[in-house]
């Protein structure tokens, strides 16, 4: 909801705009209790003082990113950092805006201010804003943040942190509901387990954890500034890199894995509703998997969302991999490779998940053979993957108000399950 006062607009978090979604996720309690307010294009007001100010990109109505409005050096750094991770059009646009900001000119038409009351006698709660809490956790002095505005199923506030000279200082994720709480806790556990890992694939080090407004957050170290996205002529992971952090530990049946047992339990626990046909398709697929109960190599863990936009290379070749919030232990080998291949095809817009399932198995062949996945069990791998996609989409639909906002429909999921069953025959 936007309350108009003159030309300024107060964002309450109760409306349906991107900025309302961000207020709901990041500043809802201080706004609700009167300890803060969030204002677009704030007018001078002796009763309120800025605690944080941002440039809004591209506009308040279609906001996707807040850039710190601190000094030209920090603003420019927030716009131009990690350019090689971004698609070309975004890279060029942000680089141009960064040059504008470095010259001391405004890089956007609108601002957003997070303000505190300054009325005499009003209490000021310490660390009542999440950026202050994160800054206190890191003990690095004043920090600024570029804030990504997430609107998808798996939405949560993300803060790219910068010090006073514009150097990257870390990357923070904050939970704001029960779904995001589970994701943050999962990633914290994975990063803790991988803290001593060394080899061809690296993960950002965990810098700090804590709670804000009753929900957990985590902060990871910044990536090297010269990393490049794993796209185009930047080579995809090698088999050694793919399995460096997810090593094969044993041979076992699908039903023997902790991952499959947990997946089955989550599917059964989903509430009944308008998903009877989807539930029947998932149950039929699960029965086929259990009837075959193929023997496969089992990894210590799978990443759960290994995709080109969660990986990058340094110019010397070192691979970095992040975003471990979907990781699960004791899973059949090949799930990450299949997910990578399907995600590459999906990003390129080359068909549906169901239509790409068999093709993505072919794309993954190098990894599957390296891990020891037998050709005869590729259909079983595809079926477990189809059940994973179904459970994730269904769970998010339950938690986020239904299927209309989901990236995949119930019919598409049933098609994926049917394609997997065909591959098992």
C-alpha positions in Angstrom: 0.0 0.0 0.0 1.2 3.5 -0.8 0.0 6.4 1.3 0.5 9.8 -0.5 1.8 12.8 1.4 2.5 15.5 -1.1 4.8 14.1 -3.7 6.3 11.5 -1.4 4.8 8.0 -1.1 4.9 6.0 2.2 5.2 2.2 1.6 3.5 0.2 4.3 4.1 -3.3 3.1 0.4 -4.1 2.7 0.1 -3.6 -1.0 1.1 -5.6 -4.0 4.0 -3.6 -5.4 7.5 -4.9 -5.4 8.5 -2.3 -2.8 5.6 -3.5 -0.6 6.9 -7.0 -0.9 10.3 -5.8 0.2 8.9 -4.0 3.2 7.0 -7.1 4.2 10.2 -9.2 4.0 12.7 -6.8 5.5 11.2 -4.0 7.6 7.7 -5.1 8.5 8.1 -5.1 12.3 9.8 -1.6 12.7 7.2 -0.2 10.3 4.3 -1.8 12.1 5.5 -0.6 15.5 6.3 2.9 14.4 10.0 2.6 14.9 10.6 3.2 11.2 8.8 4.2 8.0 9.7 3.6 4.3 9.2 6.5 1.9 9.7 7.0 -1.8 11.0 10.4 -2.7 10.8 11.6 0.9 10.2 15.3 1.5 12.0 17.1 4.3 10.4 16.4 7.6 11.6 17.5 11.0 9.9 14.5 12.7 11.7 11.8 10.7 15.4 11.3 10.0 17.0 9.0 7.3 18.6 5.9 8.6 19.2 4.4 5.1 18.7 5.8 1.7 18.7 4.1 -1.7 18.3 4.7 -5.4 15.4 2.7 -6.8 16.0 0.8 -10.1 14.4 0.8 -12.5 11.4 2.6 -11.0 9.2 2.4 -7.8 6.4 0.6 -9.8 8.8 -2.1 -11.1 11.5 -2.0 -8.5 14.1 -4.9 -8.7 17.1 -3.4 -7.0 17.9 -0.7 -4.4 21.4 0.9 -4.7 22.9 2.6 -1.7 22.8 6.4 -1.8 25.8 7.0 0.4 28.6 8.6 -1.6 29.5 8.4 -5.4 32.2 5.8 -4.8 29.9 3.4 -3.0 27.0 4.0 -5.3 29.2 3.4 -8.4 30.7 0.3 -6.8 27.3 -1.2 -6.1 26.3 -0.7 -9.7 29.5 -1.9 -11.3 30.6 -4.8 -9.1 30.6 -8.3 -10.4 29.7 -7.1 -13.9 30.9 -10.3 -15.5 28.3 -12.3 -13.7 25.4 -10.5 -15.4 23.8 -10.9 -18.8 25.3 -8.5 -21.4 22.4 -6.0 -21.5 22.2 -5.8 -17.7 26.0 -5.5 -17.5 26.1 -2.6 -20.0 23.2 -0.7 -18.4 24.6 -1.0 -14.9 28.1 -0.1 -16.0 26.8 3.1 -17.7 24.8 4.0 -14.5 27.9 3.3 -12.4 29.9 5.8 -14.5 27.1 8.3 -14.0 27.1 7.8 -10.3 30.9 8.0 -10.1 30.7 11.4 -11.6 28.3 12.5 -8.8 25.2 12.5 -10.8 22.0 10.6 -9.8 21.8 7.1 -11.4 18.0 7.0 -11.0 14.9 9.2 -10.9 13.6 8.0 -7.5 14.9 7.4 -4.0 13.7 5.2 -1.1 14.4 6.2 2.5 14.2 4.1 5.6 13.5 6.7 8.4 13.3 6.8 12.2 11.2 9.1 14.2 13.0 12.0 15.9 10.1 13.2 18.0 11.4 14.2 21.5 11.0 11.4 24.0 10.4 8.6 21.5 12.4 5.5 22.2 15.1 4.4 19.8 15.5 0.6 19.7 19.0 -0.5 19.2 19.6 -2.5 16.0 16.0 -2.1 15.0 17.0 -2.3 11.3 18.4 -5.5 9.7 21.4 -3.7 8.1 22.5 -2.5 11.5 22.2 -6.0 12.9 24.3 -7.4 10.1 26.9 -4.6 10.4 27.1 -5.4 14.2 27.6 -9.1 13.5 30.5 -8.5 11.1 32.1 -5.7 13.3 33.4 -4.0 10.1 32.2 -0.5 10.7 29.5 1.2 8.7 28.3 -0.8 5.8 26.0 -0.1 2.8 23.9 -2.6 1.0 22.6 -3.1 -2.5 19.3 -4.9 -1.9 17.8 -7.4 -4.4 14.0 -7.5 -4.6 12.8 -11.1 -5.0 9.2 -11.7 -6.1 9.4 -15.4 -7.0 8.3 -18.5 -5.1 11.5 -18.7 -3.2 11.7 -15.0 -2.3 13.8 -13.6 0.5 15.7 -10.3 1.0 19.4 -10.4 -0.2 21.9 -7.7 0.7 25.2 -7.3 -1.1 27.4 -5.4 1.4 30.0 -2.7 0.7 32.4 -0.9 3.0 32.9 2.9 3.0 35.3 2.7 0.1 33.0 0.6 -2.1 34.8 -2.7 -1.5 32.6 -5.8 -1.3 32.3 -6.9 2.3 29.9 -9.8 2.1 26.5 -11.1 1.0 23.6 -11.6 3.4 20.4 -13.5 3.1 17.6 -13.1 5.6 14.6 -15.3 6.3 11.3 -13.7 6.9 8.8 -16.7 7.0 8.9 -20.4 7.8 9.8 -21.4 4.2 12.8 -19.1 4.0 13.8 -20.1 7.5 14.3 -23.7 6.4 16.3 -22.5 3.4 18.6 -20.3 5.5 19.1 -23.1 8.1 19.9 -25.6 5.3 22.5 -23.3 3.7 24.1 -22.6 7.1 24.5 -26.3 7.8 25.9 -27.0 4.3 28.4 -24.2 4.5 29.5 -25.3 7.9 30.0 -28.8 6.7 32.0 -27.5 3.7 34.1 -25.0 5.7 37.3 -27.1 5.5 36.7 -28.3 1.9 39.5 -27.7 -0.6 39.9 -28.7 -4.2 38.7 -27.8 -7.6 35.5 -26.2 -6.4 35.2 -23.7 -3.7 32.3 -22.2 -1.7 32.1 -18.8 -0.1 33.1 -18.9 3.6 30.4 -18.3 6.2 31.2 -15.0 7.9 28.4 -14.8 10.4 24.9 -15.9 11.4 22.3 -14.6 13.7 18.6 -13.7 14.0 16.6 -10.7 13.0 13.0 -10.3 14.0 12.9 -14.0 15.1 14.2 -15.4 11.8 17.7 -16.5 10.9 20.1 -14.8 8.6 23.6 -15.7 7.3 26.5 -13.7 5.8 29.0 -15.1 3.4 32.3 -13.7 2.2 32.4 -11.8 -1.0 33.4 -13.6 -4.2 36.6 -12.6 -5.9 35.7 -9.5 -7.9 37.0 -10.9 -11.2 34.8 -13.9 -11.4 32.9 -14.6 -14.6 29.5 -16.3 -15.1 29.7 -19.9 -16.3 28.1 -19.2 -19.6 29.3 -18.8 -23.2 33.0 -19.5 -23.5 33.4 -19.9 -19.8 33.6 -23.7 -19.4 30.9 -25.6 -17.6 32.0 -27.7 -14.5 34.2 -30.7 -15.3 33.2 -34.0 -13.7 35.9 -33.5 -11.1 34.5 -30.1 -10.2 30.9 -31.4 -10.3 31.6 -34.0 -7.6 34.3 -32.3 -5.6 31.9 -31.2 -2.9 29.3 -33.9 -3.5 31.6 -37.0 -3.6 30.3 -40.5 -4.2 30.5 -42.5 -1.0 28.8 -45.8 -1.7 26.6 -47.9 -4.0 23.0 -48.4 -2.7 19.4 -48.6 -3.8 17.3 -45.6 -4.3 15.1 -46.5 -1.3 18.2 -46.8 1.0 19.0 -43.1 0.6 18.1 -40.5 3.3 17.2 -38.1 0.5 14.6 -40.3 -1.1 13.0 -41.3 2.2 12.7 -37.6 3.2 11.4 -36.7 -0.2 8.7 -39.4 0.1 7.7 -38.1 3.5 7.4 -34.5 2.3 5.2 -35.6 -0.6 2.9 -37.5 1.7 2.7 -34.6 4.1 1.5 -32.1 1.6 -2.2 -31.1 2.3 -5.1 -32.4 0.2 -6.6 -29.8 -2.1 -7.1 -29.5 -5.8 -4.0 -31.6 -6.5 -5.6 -35.1 -6.6 -4.5 -35.8 -10.2 -1.0 -34.5 -9.4 -0.9 -36.6 -6.2 -1.9 -39.7 -8.1 0.8 -39.1 -10.8 3.5 -38.6 -8.1 2.3 -41.8 -6.2 2.4 -43.8 -9.4 5.9 -42.6 -10.2 7.1 -43.3 -6.7 5.7 -46.9 -6.8 7.6 -47.5 -10.1 10.9 -46.2 -8.5 10.4 -48.5 -5.4 9.4 -51.5 -7.5 12.7 -51.2 -9.5 14.8 -49.9 -6.5 17.8 -49.6 -8.8 21.3 -49.7 -7.4 23.1 -46.4 -8.0 26.1 -44.5 -6.7 25.2 -42.4 -3.6 26.8 -39.0 -2.9 27.5 -37.5 0.5 25.1 -34.6 -0.5 23.7 -33.0 -3.5 23.8 -29.2 -4.0 20.1 -29.1 -4.9 20.2 -26.0 -7.2 23.5 -26.2 -9.2 22.8 -23.9 -12.1 24.9 -21.5 -14.2 23.7 -18.5 -12.2 24.9 -20.1 -8.9 28.5 -20.7 -10.2 31.4 -18.7 -11.5 35.0 -18.9 -12.5 38.0 -16.8 -11.8 40.2 -16.1 -14.9 42.7 -18.7 -13.7 39.9 -21.3 -13.8 39.0 -21.7 -10.1 35.3 -22.6 -9.9 33.1 -21.1 -7.2 29.7 -22.5 -6.3 27.1 -20.9 -3.9 23.4 -20.9 -2.9 23.4 -24.2 -0.9 19.9 -23.6 0.5 18.4 -26.7 -1.2 21.2 -29.1 -0.3 20.4 -32.5 1.1 22.6 -35.4 2.3 22.8 -38.9 1.1 21.4 -38.6 -2.4 21.8 -40.6 -5.6 24.5 -39.3 -7.9 23.6 -37.3 -11.0 20.8 -35.1 -9.7 23.0 -32.0 -9.8 24.2 -32.8 -13.3 20.6 -33.4 -14.6 19.4 -30.2 -12.9 22.2 -28.2 -14.5 21.4 -29.5 -17.9 17.7 -28.9 -17.6 18.3 -25.4 -16.3 20.6 -24.5 -19.2 17.9 -25.6 -21.6 15.2 -23.8 -19.6 17.2 -20.6 -19.6 17.7 -20.8 -23.4 13.9 -21.3 -23.8 14.3 -24.5 -25.7 11.2 -26.4 -24.5 9.4 -27.6 -21.4 10.9 -29.5 -18.6 9.1 -32.7 -19.7 10.2 -32.3 -23.2 13.8 -31.7 -22.1 14.1 -34.5 -19.6 15.5 -37.2 -22.0 17.7 -34.6 -23.8 19.1 -33.4 -20.5 20.1 -37.0 -19.6 22.0 -37.0 -22.9 23.6 -33.7 -22.0 24.6 -35.1 -18.6 26.2 -38.3 -19.9 29.8 -37.3 -19.2 28.9 -36.6 -15.5 26.8 -39.7 -15.1 29.4 -42.1 -16.5 32.1 -40.4 -14.3 30.0 -41.0 -11.2 29.3 -44.6 -12.2 25.6 -44.2 -13.0 24.6 -47.2 -15.2 22.8 -46.4 -18.4 20.1 -48.8 -17.3 19.3 -46.6 -14.3 19.0 -43.3 -16.0 15.3 -43.5 -16.0 15.3 -44.0 -12.2 17.5 -40.9 -11.8 15.0 -39.0 -14.0 12.1 -40.2 -11.9 13.6 -39.1 -8.6 14.4 -35.8 -10.2 10.8 -35.4 -11.4 9.6 -36.1 -7.9 11.9 -33.5 -6.5 10.6 -30.9 -8.9 7.0 -31.8 -8.1 7.5 -31.7 -4.3 9.4 -28.3 -4.4 6.8 -26.6 -6.7 3.9 -28.0 -4.7 5.3 -27.1 -1.4 6.0 -23.5 -2.5 2.5 -23.3 -4.0 1.1 -24.3 -0.6 3.2 -21.7 1.3 2.9 -18.9 -1.2 -0.9 -18.7 -1.8 -1.5 -21.2 -4.7 -0.4 -22.2 -8.1 -0.9 -18.9 -10.1 2.5 -17.6 -9.0 4.3 -20.9 -9.5 7.0 -21.2 -12.3 5.4 -24.5 -13.3 1.8 -25.6 -13.5 0.3 -28.8 -12.2 -0.2 -30.1 -15.7 3.4 -29.5 -16.6 4.5 -31.4 -13.5 2.3 -34.3 -14.4 3.9 -34.3 -17.9 7.4 -34.4 -16.2 6.3 -37.3 -14.1 4.9 -39.1 -17.1 8.1 -38.5 -19.1 10.1 -40.0 -16.3 7.9 -43.1 -16.1 8.4 -43.6 -19.8 12.2 -43.5 -19.3 11.9 -46.2 -16.7 10.2 -48.7 -19.0 
